[in-house]
Amino acid sequence: MPALRTTLLSVTFFPETFYVLASPLSSAGNKGNPVFLAVSGGKLCLYCEMDKKKGRPTLLLKKKDISQLPTSDTKDSKGFTFYRKKRRCRNTLESAAHQGWFISTCHANEPVRMTDKPGTQELTNFTFVPVSKAHTSPSEVSE
């Protein structure tokens, strides 16, 4: 298992700032680096789970502190983990719990969701822009 980095990277994704923290989950082949993603100062984490009514994974926000995720149960943390794979200046974010499903949107400034059809009308390539001064420092998140 790769060493867990404890630093928090804050990136801007209009109109929200996403907080990214390395996940202790091991990387699956060349899927990318396992990460946790959060918004709202690191207090709401993105989570991918199966929507049994729709028969497909769905993207949720769960009230969970991103700094607490590395110590969570492995089974539970898998839904919070996404494989961040960088290609040139763009990134894809694949669910660790539902491999083959990616965070996507159809148009800029539209809510994100999950898709298993990257490269069609679904946009699955995102740019991460580091924020020079995050609203929340790692010490504030860990409380």
C-alpha positions in Angstrom: 0.0 0.0 0.0 1.4 3.4 -0.9 2.3 5.9 1.9 -0.6 8.1 2.8 0.0 11.8 2.3 -1.6 13.9 5.0 -1.5 17.2 3.2 -4.7 18.6 1.9 -4.8 20.1 -1.6 -7.5 22.6 -2.3 -8.6 23.2 -5.9 -11.2 25.5 -7.4 -13.9 24.1 -9.6 -16.4 26.9 -10.2 -18.5 27.6 -8.3 -17.2 25.3 -5.5 -13.8 24.5 -4.0 -13.0 20.8 -3.9 -10.6 19.4 -1.3 -8.5 16.5 -2.3 -6.8 14.1 0.1 -4.9 10.9 -0.8 -6.8 7.7 0.1 -5.0 4.7 1.7 -6.8 2.4 -0.7 -4.2 0.8 -3.0 -4.2 1.8 -6.6 -5.7 -0.7 -9.0 -3.2 -1.2 -11.9 -2.9 2.0 -13.9 -6.3 3.5 -12.8 -4.6 6.5 -11.1 -4.1 7.8 -7.6 -6.8 7.0 -5.1 -8.2 10.2 -3.6 -11.1 11.5 -1.5 -13.0 14.5 -2.7 -14.9 17.0 -0.5 -16.6 20.4 -0.6 -17.9 22.9 2.0 -14.6 23.3 3.7 -13.9 19.6 3.6 -17.1 18.7 5.6 -19.2 17.2 2.8 -17.5 14.3 0.9 -18.4 12.9 -2.5 -19.7 9.3 -2.3 -20.6 6.8 -5.0 -23.2 4.2 -4.3 -25.5 2.0 -6.2 -29.0 3.4 -6.8 -31.0 0.2 -6.7 -34.1 1.9 -8.3 -32.1 3.1 -11.3 -29.8 0.2 -11.4 -26.7 2.4 -11.7 -24.2 4.2 -9.4 -25.1 7.6 -8.2 -23.1 10.4 -6.8 -24.0 11.7 -3.3 -22.7 14.2 -0.8 -22.3 12.7 2.7 -21.7 14.7 5.8 -18.3 13.4 6.7 -15.0 15.3 7.5 -12.5 14.5 4.8 -9.7 14.3 7.3 -11.4 11.4 9.1 -11.7 9.3 5.9 -8.2 7.8 6.0 -9.1 6.1 9.3 -12.5 4.8 8.2 -13.5 1.2 7.6 -12.0 0.1 4.2 -15.4 -1.1 2.9 -17.0 2.3 3.8 -14.0 4.3 2.4 -14.2 2.6 -1.0 -17.4 4.5 -1.8 -15.6 7.8 -0.9 -12.5 6.9 -3.1 -12.0 8.0 -6.7 -9.1 7.1 -8.9 -7.6 10.4 -10.2 -5.8 9.8 -13.4 -4.0 12.6 -15.0 -3.7 12.9 -18.8 -1.8 15.9 -19.8 -3.5 18.8 -18.0 -6.8 17.0 -17.5 -8.0 14.5 -14.9 -10.6 11.7 -14.9 -12.2 10.6 -11.6 -13.3 6.9 -11.6 -15.2 5.4 -8.7 -13.2 2.8 -6.7 -16.5 1.2 -5.6 -18.0 1.0 -9.1 -15.1 0.7 -11.5 -15.9 1.9 -15.0 -18.1 4.7 -13.7 -16.7 8.2 -13.9 -17.7 11.6 -12.4 -19.1 13.6 -15.3 -21.2 16.5 -16.5 -22.7 17.3 -19.9 -22.0 21.0 -19.9 -19.8 23.4 -18.0 -21.3 24.7 -14.7 -23.8 21.8 -14.6 -24.1 19.4 -11.6 -21.8 16.4 -11.6 -23.0 12.8 -11.8 -21.7 9.3 -12.7 -21.4 7.9 -16.2 -20.1 4.7 -17.7 -19.8 6.3 -21.2 -16.8 8.6 -21.0 -16.0 10.4 -24.2 -19.6 10.6 -25.5 -21.6 13.7 -24.7 -20.5 13.2 -21.1 -17.6 15.4 -20.0 -15.3 13.3 -17.8 -12.1 15.3 -18.1 -11.6 18.0 -15.4 -9.0 20.6 -14.7 -7.7 21.1 -11.2 -6.5 24.6 -10.4 -4.6 24.9 -7.1 -6.0 27.6 -4.8 -3.3 29.8 -3.4 -5.1 30.4 -0.1 -7.6 27.7 0.9 -10.5 28.8 3.1 -9.7 25.9 5.4 -6.3 24.7 6.4 -5.6 21.0 7.1 -5.4 21.8 10.8 -8.8 23.4 10.7 -10.3 20.4 8.9 -8.9 17.8 11.3 -10.4 19.4 14.5 
